Amino acid sequence: MKKLRRARFVAVIASVVVTAPLMVSGAASAAPRVDCAAPGAAQEFERRDAESLGIDGTLLAEALTFGERTGGLAIQVYRHGCLVDSRGIAQDVPLPMYSVTKGVTALAVGRAVTLGHVNVDDTLGKFFPHADDAHRGLTVRQVLNQTTGLEFSWGQDTEALRDQVEDTLNRPLIYAPGTTFQYAQSVLSLLPRIIEISTGRDFFEFVQSELFGPVGIERGNWNWLTDGAGTAVASGGLSLRATDLARLGQFMMEDGRDLISSSYMKQLRTPTDANGGYGFLTWLNGDGWYRGVEVPTSLYHNVPIFPGMPDDTFAFAGALGQFVFVIPSEGIMIVRLGVPTRINFGDPTATLTGASNPDNKEFFSRIGRSFS
């Protein structure tokens, strides 16, 4: 059985590709073993020898050298809550997360839901009564699942100088809400604004005190861009250090600890009929098919987003190959921040998201071979 699991894991990692932001399929996995205590603020992860965690240290070192040589500015590998090894020249520098920001925003919403300020089935009319009937009827769940049905426009969706919330509330509906997945961008700025309206608190203050602070992320170690109206750009405005992204990865490995309800976490990890590989702003592996990041029409892929990986594999991922990659059943977490050094011109969209860069595939394959 161990040999089968290892073979499966290695085969998967060899074909892994991350497409855009973190979680498990609908079926819950067993709680992972944590050998090292989660670090608090100003503390580092405990470091353990690779061999003590069932890892071939020589193969892992070779994999990390390859990853660094192919654009990794900050790479970290963890098992059972312990730091095994790290590489890169930007370990302590907040780097752009791009679409990893989406997954972090979903965690912030989860905290607001757990505190009783928001329900995922609340309609937008509760927070934006001035909107028209069609927009008031949309739900927080549909925003989190990227199934609002609102028209996608590259110009509006990527224009951070606009008031993205008001633009969204004036965007026409082109699909029935809840039926069609679109990898939208500016629509997600509704979520920080909803947190501010429902809690009466500044979004950044809420995130620091209710999420980042409790997992050990200090305020001076992150930045978050805003749009023209001062709303956090939830689609890709966050910058974090690699270690702080790992703190969030470990937080997810531990199923939200006591900060986010198990009910919300289960929903976050549950795909929809519109996309078998996507939950609440999180990419999932369990249903065996997914729709990608292509817009305005996402393409159908009749394979898991992480082929061959265990069903509980999840990722928050962003452009150019920023990601935190988590396999709870194996206790494995990998953080990679950086840039590509090779471009697949045959599939530029996937390359921009880090999904099919050949160096990323090789990097994962080499890491997979180091684990037992």
Stockholm file with secondary structure:
# STOCKHOLM 1.0

chainA/1-372         MKKLRRARFVAVIASVVVTAPLMVSGAASAAPRVDCAAPGAAQEFERRDAESLGIDGTLLAEALTFGERTGGLAIQVYRHGCLVDSRGIAQDVPLPMYSVTKGVTALAVGRAVTLGHVNVDDTLGKFFPHADDAHRGLTVRQVLNQTTGLEFSWGQDTEALRDQVEDTLNRPLIYAPGTTFQYAQSVLSLLPRIIEISTGRDFFEFVQSELFGPVGIERGNWNWLTDGAGTAVASGGLSLRATDLARLGQFMMEDGRDLISSSYMKQLRTPTDANGGYGFLTWLNGDGWYRGVEVPTSLYHNVPIFPGMPDDTFAFAGALGQFVFVIPSEGIMIVRLGVPTRINFGDPTATLTGASNPDNKEFFSRIGRSFS
#=GR chainA/1-372 SS CHHHHHHHHHHHHHHCCCCCCCCCCSSCCCCCCCCSCCCCTTCCCCBCCGGGGTBCHHHHHHHHHHHHHTTEEEEEEEETTEEEEEECSCTTSCEECTTHHHHHHHHHHHHHHHTTSCCTTCBGGGTCTTSCHHHHTCBHHHHHTTCCCBCCCHHHHTCTTSCHHHHHHTSCBCSCTTSCCCCCSGGGGHHHHHHHHHHSSCHHHHHIIIIIHHHTCCGGGCEECBCTTSCBCTTTCEEECHHHHHHHHHHHHTTTTTTSCHHHHHHHTCCBTTBTTBSSSCEECTTSCEECSCSSSCCEESSCSSTTSCTTCEEEEETTTEEEEEEGGGTEEEEEEECCSSCCTTSHHHHHTTSSCHHHHHHHHHHHHHBC
#=GC SS_cons         CHHHHHHHHHHHHHHCCCCCCCCCCSSCCCCCCCCSCCCCTTCCCCBCCGGGGTBCHHHHHHHHHHHHHTTEEEEEEEETTEEEEEECSCTTSCEECTTHHHHHHHHHHHHHHHTTSCCTTCBGGGTCTTSCHHHHTCBHHHHHTTCCCBCCCHHHHTCTTSCHHHHHHTSCBCSCTTSCCCCCSGGGGHHHHHHHHHHSSCHHHHHIIIIIHHHTCCGGGCEECBCTTSCBCTTTCEEECHHHHHHHHHHHHTTTTTTSCHHHHHHHTCCBTTBTTBSSSCEECTTSCEECSCSSSCCEESSCSSTTSCTTCEEEEETTTEEEEEEGGGTEEEEEEECCSSCCTTSHHHHHTTSSCHHHHHHHHHHHHHBC
//
